[in-house]
């Protein structure tokens, strides 16, 4: 089993790739996370393992080394907790009811392609970070 949590994200979503670029930049020194696109072999394997359908996939997954899975707002909070530092400040939003947090997440997720578009595979991620994505 991997020693680091795995973040599975939509590799063609411009919004997802942009957010991932910020996360990877914050994770640059300590490399606390591993990354895979939902479209990759590993991403497909993890989606199947945890009963997600790629065609219905509208969340980022945070998978711990022991196999625990977090999605939607809980995934965001796990990333913030893992990165630490200023990112931990976002944990204050955990006081909001989960239904509100996930409702907002779903609202944006369902409209992400319309608002931000799609691009070629991880097009917006700099080359130095692309090598850190497990394919």
Rosetta blueprint (number, residue, H / E / L):
1 X L
2 X L
3 X L
4 X L
5 X E
6 X E
7 X E
8 X E
9 X E
10 X L
11 X L
12 X L
13 X E
14 X H
15 X H
16 X H
17 X H
18 X H
19 X H
20 X H
21 X H
22 X H
23 X H
24 X H
25 X H
26 X H
27 X L
28 X L
29 X L
30 X L
31 X L
32 X L
33 X E
34 X E
35 X E
36 X E
37 X E
38 X L
39 X L
40 X L
41 X H
42 X H
43 X H
44 X H
45 X H
46 X H
47 X H
48 X H
49 X H
50 X L
51 X L
52 X L
53 X L
54 X H
55 X H
56 X H
57 X L
58 X L
59 X L
60 X L
61 X E
62 X E
63 X E
64 X L
65 X L
66 X L
67 X L
68 X L
69 X E
70 X E
71 X E
72 X H
73 X H
74 X H
75 X H
76 X H
77 X H
78 X H
79 X H
80 X H
81 X H
82 X H
83 X H
84 X L
85 X H
86 X H
87 X H
88 X H
89 X H
90 X H
91 X H
92 X H
93 X H
94 X H
95 X H
96 X L
97 X L
98 X H
99 X H
100 X H
101 X H
102 X H
103 X H
104 X H
105 X H
106 X H
107 X H
108 X H
109 X H
110 X H
111 X H
112 X H
113 X H
114 X H
115 X H
116 X H
117 X L
118 X E
119 X L
120 X L
121 X L
122 X L
123 X L
124 X L
125 X L
126 X L
127 X H
128 X H
129 X H
130 X H
131 X L
132 X L
133 X E
134 X E
135 X L
